Structure formats: structure tokens, C-alpha cells
Amino acid sequence: MKALCWTGVNETAVETVDDPKILNDHDVILRVKLTTTCGSDLHLLGGYIPTMRAGDVLGHEFMGEVVEVGPSVRKHQVGDRVVVCSFIACGECWYCTHELFSLCDNGNPNPALTETMWGSAIGGCFAYSHALGGYAGSHAEYVRVPYADHGAFPVPDGVSDMAALFASDAAPTGWTGADLVGITPGDVVAVWGAGGVGQMAARAAMLKGAEQVIIIDRLPERLAQAHQYIGAETLDYTKESVTAELKERTGGRGPDVCIEAVGMEAHGTGAQYLYDQVKQQMRLQTDRPTALREAIYACRKGGSLFSLGVFGGLVDKFPFGAIMNKGMTVRGAQQHGHRYIPQILQHIADGELDTEHLATHVMPLDDGPRGYRMFKEKQDGCVRAVFQPTK
């Protein structure tokens, strides 16, 4: 079959790879109908995740049609239209039974790598390097889905393939932050990053009763989407001081809740950003926390912050003094999508959540390398490149 593979730093190619096979009784094989780029894929592309290997199939956000089922699969049959959570979880370990699905004890067959980096292993994820399981990704004609009864979800009638696609990763990642950060009715919420995850976090905050939601970015096409489709206020950090403007809009206090949805390659302005960028390029630090640092300073005293952007290792100049002295609550997580995907699909079906607008550029899988260049370099207003491996 055809698949879009990582072939080296900032290099991808469509190659012929082996068709996936049922390896475990709980697997299904999916014919991929739609699969999309994600901001966290750019960390892989740029070589910031060192456990990639040439030939690894990319892609972790996808939906499709079941074409083969393992003998122990009970919830799916051939022909079902499903969306698949990007994280792989068994559904039965201690973490899964406590709805901490991205921390599953059994989803990652290579636990030693993340145990060494972080002290404990987290779950597996499609196509997110050999540190998170070495699973083949979804930028392919077919993909194997482990633990399918727990990680694949039927798409309701009336929900389009394109709308369902973003229930795989962007929407549940945003929902994870908005839920676990503890938004209460009347809160003011600021979201750093107007990509797919940031927009979904903002919409989730609104549905949880936030009174005011402000999205911060620099790209006009993303800010326009956040205003038009999400209904959020917007703030261009290249034109205004974010901290000063947020205080101005919140009566001098700052936001009650801050959600960082950017991650380890955050853009910024000024000398501090340039310093971080140089250190990261020289591999003197693994992550540049420009947006995260700004969110800590902007958050009100006693407020809450959630980090949704992917971070891999170590950051410099982390303002822990501000966290402690301001009495902040800080959390972070990879998405627990198994908890949120059914309700997200229902919100889409009920007309309460728009996702299709994120797909600004739709193309065949053969154009995958071009799609990733457009996405990485923000060409032609590309918010997400979506690939169609099969018709």
C-alpha cells in the first residue's frame, strides 16, 4: 500500500509499505478515508523527537471504514464508519479505569524510553515515534487499530467524514484541557494558539460556561477562524502586549484560566524568543516555552493553567517563582480522548461544534509532501492539510 513516511529531518516521501495485518485478537484494520496533519507532527518533522526512524509512517488523526476485525472485537464489524483516538489505550488497566487513557500501562510496547525520560511510561500513540510505541501511522491507505473496542468510535449518521475527522485528536485534546483545568461558569479564559487544538479548547470552554474566551495568535487566517467559527475574541501578539491587553480586558486581574495550545516550538517576539530559538537549534534545550511562559505571567493570582502543547524534555527560564507566589494551579496532559470523543461527536451532530473549517487544504495522499510543506511554512493560509488516501 501507499503511505507517507518520515525519511529524515524536514523530509517526507510517499512510499510503498507492507499492508497492516491483525496482530492481536482485539485489532481492526481500517481503510483510511481522511487523515490530517497536526502541529505536533511538526516536532517529528523537524527532528525534535529523536526516536523517529527513516521509513516510519506519519499521521495520528484519522477516520475511516472497518475492513477486517480480530476475533475478540465485539463493538465493530466490517463496513462500520469510525473515528479513532490518536492515543492507544487498553481500557482495562488502572489508568484506563480512572479515565486517564493517555497514561495507559499497556498501550506503549516500548515503555523503557519514556520511563528514562520522564520517570514513568505513558501510553502509545499512532506514528509518534518509537518512544510512544512505534505504531505505524494513518497517512496510509490502511492502518491497524489496536484495542479497537476502546479506541474506535462509530460516527453518527448526519456527521460528515470531514467533521468527524477532527474528533480524533484536535477536539479531544482541546476538551482535555478545558475539562481538567476546571472551568466554571462565568470564567474568563485565554487560549494561546489558534490552530485546531486551540480553537477546540476555546469552544469547549464556551460550552462549559466561560463568559469570555480570548484566543492569542499571530496568523490572520487562524484568528479569523477563531472569531467566525468559534465565536471567541482574538488577540494578535505581534501587535499588542498580551499581558497588558489581557489585564485591560479583565478589569486588571488577568484571565481566570489560561490554556497553552502551542508546545515546544512556540513562536514569539523580542530577544527572549531569539535566545530560546538559538538554544533549541543548538540542542542546548529541547523545548522553547515562549507561549507557556507568557501564560504563566498573564494568569491572574490564584488562577489555573493547562498545558496542551506537546513538550518533550527540558525548558530554560521556567518561571516557577511566579507559579508559587501567585498561588497558581498548573496541569498538563496528553489527550484522554476515549473520555471525550462520544460527547464531541454528539456536539457536532447537535450543531454545537464546527470542525470542518479546519480543513483548509484537502488533497490526495500523493501530495502529502507538498501538504506538509504548506502546513509547516503556513503557506496559502493553511490551517490543516487533509489527505485522502482512498476514495
C-alpha positions as CSV (number, residue, x, y, z in Angstrom):
1,M,0.0,0.0,0.0
2,K,1.0,3.7,-0.3
3,A,2.0,5.6,2.8
4,L,3.5,9.0,3.6
5,C,6.7,8.3,5.5
6,W,9.2,10.3,7.5
7,T,12.5,10.0,5.7
8,G,14.7,12.5,7.5
9,V,14.7,15.9,9.1
10,N,12.1,18.0,7.2
11,E,11.8,15.3,4.6
12,T,8.8,13.1,3.7
13,A,8.0,10.8,0.8
14,V,5.2,8.6,-0.4
15,E,6.5,5.1,-0.3
16,T,5.2,1.6,-0.8
17,V,5.0,-0.3,2.5
18,D,3.5,-3.6,3.7
19,D,-0.2,-3.8,4.3
20,P,-1.1,-3.9,8.0
21,K,-2.3,-7.2,9.5
22,I,-4.3,-8.3,12.5
23,L,-1.6,-8.9,15.2
24,N,-3.9,-9.1,18.2
25,D,-7.4,-10.5,18.6
26,H,-8.6,-7.0,19.6
27,D,-7.3,-5.3,16.4
28,V,-9.2,-4.0,13.5
29,I,-7.9,-2.9,10.1
30,L,-9.2,0.4,8.9
31,R,-9.4,1.7,5.4
32,V,-8.3,5.3,5.9
33,K,-10.8,7.8,4.3
34,L,-9.3,11.0,5.8
35,T,-6.2,11.8,7.8
36,T,-4.8,15.2,8.7
37,T,-1.6,17.0,9.7
38,C,-1.3,18.2,13.3
39,G,1.0,20.8,14.9
40,S,2.7,18.1,17.0
41,D,3.7,16.3,13.7
42,L,6.0,19.3,13.0
43,H,8.1,18.3,16.1
44,L,8.7,14.9,14.4
45,L,9.3,16.5,11.0
46,G,11.9,18.9,12.5
47,G,13.9,16.2,14.3
48,Y,13.0,17.3,17.8
49,I,11.8,13.8,18.7
50,P,15.0,11.7,18.4
51,T,13.3,8.3,18.4
52,M,12.0,8.6,14.8
53,R,13.4,6.2,12.2
54,A,13.5,6.7,8.4
55,G,10.5,5.0,6.8
56,D,8.2,5.5,9.8
57,V,4.6,6.1,8.6
58,L,3.3,9.5,9.8
59,G,-0.2,10.5,10.9
60,H,-2.2,10.2,14.1
61,E,-5.5,12.0,13.4
62,F,-7.9,10.0,11.2
63,M,-11.2,8.3,10.4
64,G,-12.2,5.5,8.1
65,E,-14.1,2.3,7.4
66,V,-13.5,-1.0,9.1
67,V,-12.4,-3.7,6.6
68,E,-11.2,-6.5,8.9
69,V,-11.9,-7.4,12.6
70,G,-10.0,-9.5,15.1
71,P,-11.8,-12.5,16.7
72,S,-12.2,-10.7,20.1
73,V,-13.6,-7.4,18.7
74,R,-17.2,-7.0,19.9
75,K,-18.2,-3.4,19.1
76,H,-17.3,-3.2,15.4
77,Q,-17.9,-5.0,12.2
78,V,-16.8,-4.7,8.6
79,G,-18.3,-1.6,7.0
80,D,-18.5,0.5,10.1
81,R,-17.6,4.1,9.8
82,V,-15.4,5.1,12.8
83,V,-13.2,7.8,14.1
84,V,-10.1,6.7,16.1
85,C,-8.5,8.3,19.1
86,S,-4.8,9.1,18.4
87,F,-3.8,7.6,21.7
88,I,-3.9,3.9,22.2
89,A,-5.3,2.5,25.4
90,C,-6.3,-0.9,26.6
91,G,-9.4,0.2,28.5
92,E,-8.7,-2.1,31.4
93,C,-5.6,-1.1,33.4
94,W,-5.7,1.2,36.5
95,Y,-5.2,4.3,34.5
96,C,-7.8,3.5,31.9
97,T,-10.4,2.6,34.6
98,H,-9.7,6.1,36.1
99,E,-10.2,7.7,32.6
100,L,-6.5,8.7,32.3
101,F,-6.3,7.0,28.9
102,S,-3.2,8.6,27.5
103,L,-1.3,7.1,30.6
104,C,-2.4,3.5,29.8
105,D,0.0,0.9,31.2
106,N,-0.5,-1.4,28.2
107,G,-0.7,1.0,25.1
108,N,3.0,1.5,24.7
109,P,5.1,-1.6,24.0
110,N,8.3,0.4,24.4
111,P,8.0,1.8,27.9
112,A,11.7,2.0,28.8
113,L,12.2,5.0,26.6
114,T,9.7,7.3,28.3
115,E,10.4,5.8,31.7
116,T,14.0,7.0,31.2
117,M,12.9,10.5,30.0
118,W,10.0,11.2,32.4
119,G,10.2,8.7,35.3
120,S,7.2,6.8,34.1
121,A,6.0,5.4,30.8
122,I,2.9,7.0,29.2
123,G,0.6,5.3,26.7
124,G,1.1,4.7,23.0
125,C,0.2,7.0,20.1
126,F,-0.1,6.4,16.4
127,A,3.0,7.4,14.5
128,Y,4.5,9.4,17.4
129,S,8.0,7.8,17.2
130,H,9.3,4.6,18.8
131,A,9.2,6.3,22.3
132,L,5.4,6.1,22.1
133,G,5.2,2.6,20.7
134,G,6.5,2.7,17.2
135,Y,3.0,2.3,15.7
136,A,2.5,2.9,12.0
137,G,0.5,6.0,11.3
138,S,-2.6,6.9,9.4
139,H,-1.2,8.7,6.4
140,A,-1.7,5.5,4.6
141,E,-4.3,3.5,2.7
142,Y,-4.9,1.2,5.7
143,V,-3.9,1.2,9.4
144,R,-4.0,-1.3,12.2
145,V,-6.1,-0.1,15.2
146,P,-5.2,-1.9,18.5
147,Y,-7.8,-2.2,21.3
148,A,-10.4,-1.2,18.8
149,D,-13.4,-1.7,21.1
150,H,-11.9,1.1,23.3
151,G,-10.3,3.4,20.8
152,A,-12.6,3.4,17.7
153,F,-15.9,5.2,17.9
154,P,-18.9,5.0,15.5
155,V,-19.6,8.2,13.6
156,P,-23.3,9.1,13.9
157,D,-25.5,9.4,10.9
158,G,-25.6,13.0,9.8
159,V,-22.0,13.8,10.9
160,S,-19.8,14.1,7.8
161,D,-16.5,12.3,7.4
162,M,-14.7,15.7,7.5
163,A,-16.4,16.8,10.7
164,A,-15.7,13.5,12.4
165,L,-12.0,13.6,11.4
166,F,-11.2,16.3,13.9
167,A,-12.9,14.3,16.7
168,S,-9.8,12.0,16.5
169,D,-7.3,14.4,18.1
170,A,-7.8,18.2,17.8
171,A,-11.2,18.3,19.5
172,P,-10.5,15.8,22.3
173,T,-7.1,17.4,23.0
174,G,-8.9,20.8,23.4
175,W,-11.6,19.1,25.5
176,T,-9.0,17.5,27.8
177,G,-7.6,20.9,28.7
178,A,-10.9,22.7,29.1
179,D,-12.3,19.9,31.3
180,L,-9.3,19.2,33.5
181,V,-8.3,22.8,34.1
182,G,-11.6,23.2,36.0
183,I,-13.5,25.9,34.0
184,T,-16.6,27.2,35.9
185,P,-19.5,29.3,34.6
186,G,-18.5,33.0,34.3
187,D,-14.8,32.4,34.0
188,V,-12.5,34.4,31.6
189,V,-10.4,32.0,29.6
190,A,-7.4,32.9,27.5
191,V,-6.1,30.3,24.9
192,W,-2.6,30.6,23.4
193,G,-2.6,29.2,19.9
194,A,-5.5,29.5,17.3
195,G,-4.7,26.2,15.5
196,G,-7.1,23.3,15.6
197,V,-6.4,22.4,19.2
198,G,-6.6,26.0,20.5
199,Q,-9.9,26.6,18.6
200,M,-11.4,23.4,20.0
201,A,-10.2,24.2,23.6
202,A,-11.9,27.6,23.2
203,R,-15.2,26.1,22.0
204,A,-15.1,23.6,24.9
205,A,-14.6,26.4,27.3
206,M,-17.7,28.2,26.0
207,L,-19.8,25.0,26.2
208,K,-18.6,24.8,29.8
209,G,-20.0,28.2,30.6
210,A,-17.0,30.5,30.2
211,E,-18.2,34.1,30.0
212,Q,-15.3,35.4,27.9
213,V,-12.8,33.5,25.7
214,I,-9.8,35.1,24.1
215,I,-7.6,33.4,21.6
216,I,-4.0,34.6,21.1
217,D,-2.1,34.0,17.8
218,R,-0.4,36.0,15.0
219,L,-1.7,34.3,11.9
220,P,-4.7,36.2,10.4
221,E,-6.4,33.1,8.9
222,R,-6.4,31.3,12.2
223,L,-7.6,34.4,14.2
224,A,-10.4,34.9,11.6
225,Q,-11.5,31.3,12.0
226,A,-11.5,31.6,15.8
227,H,-13.7,34.7,15.5
228,Q,-16.1,33.4,12.8
229,Y,-16.5,29.7,13.7
230,I,-15.7,29.6,17.4
231,G,-17.1,33.0,18.5
232,A,-14.0,33.9,20.5
233,E,-12.3,37.3,21.0
234,T,-8.9,37.4,19.3
235,L,-5.6,39.0,20.1
236,D,-2.6,39.3,17.8
237,Y,0.6,39.1,19.9
238,T,2.7,40.8,17.2
239,K,0.6,44.0,17.5
240,E,-0.2,44.2,21.2
241,S,1.3,43.4,24.6
242,V,-0.5,40.2,25.5
243,T,-0.2,40.6,29.3
244,A,-1.2,44.2,29.3
245,E,-4.1,43.7,26.9
246,L,-5.4,40.7,28.9
247,K,-5.4,42.8,32.1
248,E,-7.2,45.6,30.2
249,R,-9.9,43.2,29.1
250,T,-10.3,41.6,32.6
251,G,-10.5,44.6,34.9
252,G,-6.9,44.5,35.8
253,R,-6.8,40.9,37.2
254,G,-5.9,38.7,34.2
255,P,-7.7,35.6,33.0
256,D,-9.1,33.1,35.5
257,V,-7.9,30.2,33.2
258,C,-5.1,30.0,30.7
259,I,-4.7,27.2,28.2
260,E,-1.5,26.8,26.3
261,A,-2.0,25.0,23.0
262,V,1.3,25.7,21.2
263,G,4.1,23.5,22.5
264,M,7.8,23.1,22.1
265,E,8.3,25.2,19.0
266,A,6.3,28.3,20.1
267,H,6.9,31.5,18.1
268,G,7.3,34.8,19.8
269,T,8.8,38.3,19.6
270,G,11.8,40.0,21.2
271,A,15.2,39.0,22.5
272,Q,14.0,36.3,24.8
273,Y,12.4,34.4,22.0
274,L,15.5,34.7,19.9
275,Y,17.6,33.4,22.8
276,D,15.3,30.4,23.2
277,Q,15.3,29.7,19.5
278,V,19.1,29.7,19.3
279,K,19.4,27.4,22.4
280,Q,16.9,24.9,20.8
281,Q,18.6,24.9,17.5
282,M,21.9,24.2,19.2
283,R,20.1,21.4,21.2
284,L,21.1,23.2,24.5
285,Q,17.4,22.9,25.4
286,T,14.8,20.6,23.9
287,D,11.8,22.9,24.0
288,R,11.2,26.7,23.7
289,P,8.3,27.6,26.1
290,T,7.5,31.1,24.8
291,A,3.8,30.8,25.0
292,L,3.8,28.8,28.2
293,R,6.0,31.3,30.0
294,E,3.7,34.2,28.8
295,A,0.6,32.3,30.0
296,I,2.1,31.9,33.5
297,Y,2.8,35.7,33.7
298,A,-0.6,36.7,32.3
299,C,-2.8,34.4,34.5
300,R,-4.4,36.1,37.5
301,K,-3.4,35.4,41.0
302,G,-4.9,32.1,42.2
303,G,-5.8,31.2,38.6
304,S,-5.3,27.9,36.7
305,L,-3.2,27.0,33.7
306,F,-3.3,23.9,31.5
307,S,-0.5,23.0,29.0
308,L,-1.9,21.2,26.0
309,G,1.1,21.8,23.6
310,V,3.5,18.9,23.3
311,F,6.7,19.3,25.3
312,G,9.5,16.7,25.1
313,G,12.1,17.4,27.7
314,L,13.7,20.4,29.3
315,V,13.0,24.1,29.1
316,D,15.0,27.1,30.2
317,K,13.9,30.1,32.3
318,F,10.8,28.4,33.6
319,P,9.2,31.0,36.0
320,F,8.3,28.7,38.8
321,G,8.6,31.6,41.3
322,A,5.6,33.1,39.5
323,I,3.6,29.9,39.8
324,M,4.3,29.5,43.5
325,N,4.0,33.1,44.6
326,K,0.8,33.7,42.6
327,G,-0.8,30.6,44.0
328,M,-1.5,29.1,40.6
329,T,-2.7,25.6,39.7
330,V,-0.8,24.1,36.8
331,R,-1.7,20.9,35.0
332,G,-0.8,19.3,31.7
333,A,-1.7,16.1,29.8
334,Q,-1.8,14.3,26.5
335,Q,-5.4,13.9,25.4
336,H,-7.7,11.4,27.2
337,G,-9.9,11.2,24.0
338,H,-11.6,8.0,24.9
339,R,-13.4,10.0,27.6
340,Y,-14.5,12.8,25.3
341,I,-14.9,11.6,21.8
342,P,-18.6,10.4,22.2
343,Q,-19.7,13.7,23.6
344,I,-17.7,15.6,20.9
345,L,-19.5,13.7,18.2
346,Q,-22.8,14.5,19.8
347,H,-21.9,18.2,19.9
348,I,-21.1,18.0,16.2
349,A,-24.4,16.2,15.5
350,D,-26.3,18.8,17.5
351,G,-24.8,21.7,15.6
352,E,-23.0,23.0,18.7
353,L,-19.5,22.4,17.4
354,D,-18.0,23.2,14.0
355,T,-14.8,21.4,12.9
356,E,-14.9,21.2,9.1
357,H,-13.5,24.7,8.6
358,L,-10.1,23.5,9.9
359,A,-9.6,21.5,6.7
360,T,-8.4,24.4,4.6
361,H,-6.5,22.2,2.1
362,V,-7.7,18.8,1.0
363,M,-5.6,16.7,-1.3
364,P,-4.7,13.1,-2.3
365,L,-2.1,11.3,-0.3
366,D,0.3,11.5,-3.2
367,D,0.5,15.3,-2.5
368,G,1.4,14.6,1.2
369,P,4.9,16.1,1.0
370,R,3.5,19.3,-0.5
371,G,0.8,19.4,2.2
372,Y,3.3,19.2,5.0
373,R,5.4,22.0,3.4
374,M,2.3,24.2,3.2
375,F,1.4,23.3,6.8
376,K,4.8,23.8,8.2
377,E,5.5,27.1,6.4
378,K,1.9,28.4,6.8
379,Q,1.6,28.9,3.0
380,D,-1.7,30.0,1.4
381,G,-3.5,30.3,4.7
382,C,-3.1,26.6,5.5
383,V,-4.6,25.7,8.9
384,R,-4.7,22.0,8.3
385,A,-3.8,19.8,5.3
386,V,-6.1,16.8,5.0
387,F,-5.1,13.8,2.9
388,Q,-7.5,11.3,1.2
389,P,-5.6,8.0,0.9
390,T,-8.5,6.1,-0.6
391,K,-11.8,7.0,-2.2
